[in-house]
Amino acid sequence: ADHTPRTLIRVRPGDSLWAIAEDRVGLRASVVELIDYWHQIYDHNSDAIGPDPDLILPGQLLELPPTG
C-alpha cells in the first residue's frame, strides 16, 4: 500500500498553478523543474480543475504530488 502522506492545499484568491509550484519546489528550482512540477499538479488534479490549467478557483482543494 502507498503510505505517502497526501498534501492538500486550498486555492486562495490570486493563486496559480505556477505560484503553487514555486511555493512547493522553492525559489532555487530551475524553470524546467517548475514547469515540470506544475504540469504534475495539473495532471494530478485535472478532474477537479477541468480543461484549462489557468482556471483554478479559490476554495478548490488540490492534491500536490510528492516533490523530488
C-alpha positions in Angstrom: 0.0 0.0 0.0 1.1 3.6 -0.6 1.6 5.3 2.8 2.9 8.6 1.4 1.0 11.3 3.2 -1.1 13.4 0.9 -0.5 17.1 0.7 -3.7 19.0 0.1 -3.8 22.7 -0.4 -6.8 25.0 -0.7 -6.6 27.5 -3.6 -6.5 31.1 -2.4 -7.6 34.2 -4.5 -4.8 35.1 -6.9 -3.2 31.7 -6.8 -2.0 30.0 -10.0 -0.5 26.5 -10.5 2.8 28.2 -11.3 2.7 30.1 -7.9 1.7 27.0 -6.1 4.6 25.0 -7.8 7.0 27.8 -6.9 5.9 27.7 -3.2 6.3 24.0 -3.2 9.6 23.4 -5.0 11.2 26.6 -3.8 12.7 29.6 -5.5 16.0 27.8 -6.2 14.3 25.4 -8.6 15.0 25.8 -12.3 12.3 27.0 -14.7 12.3 23.4 -16.1 11.7 21.9 -12.7 8.9 24.5 -12.1 7.2 23.7 -15.4 7.5 20.0 -14.8 6.0 20.3 -11.3 3.1 22.5 -12.3 2.3 20.0 -15.0 2.4 17.3 -12.4 0.0 19.2 -10.2 -2.4 19.7 -13.2 -2.2 16.1 -14.2 -2.9 15.0 -10.7 -5.9 17.3 -10.3 -7.2 17.6 -13.9 -10.6 16.1 -12.9 -11.1 18.9 -10.4 -9.5 21.7 -12.5 -11.0 20.9 -15.8 -9.6 21.6 -19.3 -7.9 24.9 -18.5 -5.0 24.7 -16.1 -5.0 28.5 -15.8 -8.5 28.4 -14.4 -8.3 27.4 -10.7 -10.9 28.7 -8.3 -10.4 29.9 -4.8 -11.6 27.3 -2.3 -10.7 24.4 -4.6 -8.8 21.6 -2.9 -5.8 20.4 -4.9 -3.6 17.4 -4.1 0.1 18.1 -4.5 2.2 15.2 -5.9 5.4 14.5 -4.0 8.4 16.5 -4.9 11.9 15.1 -5.6 
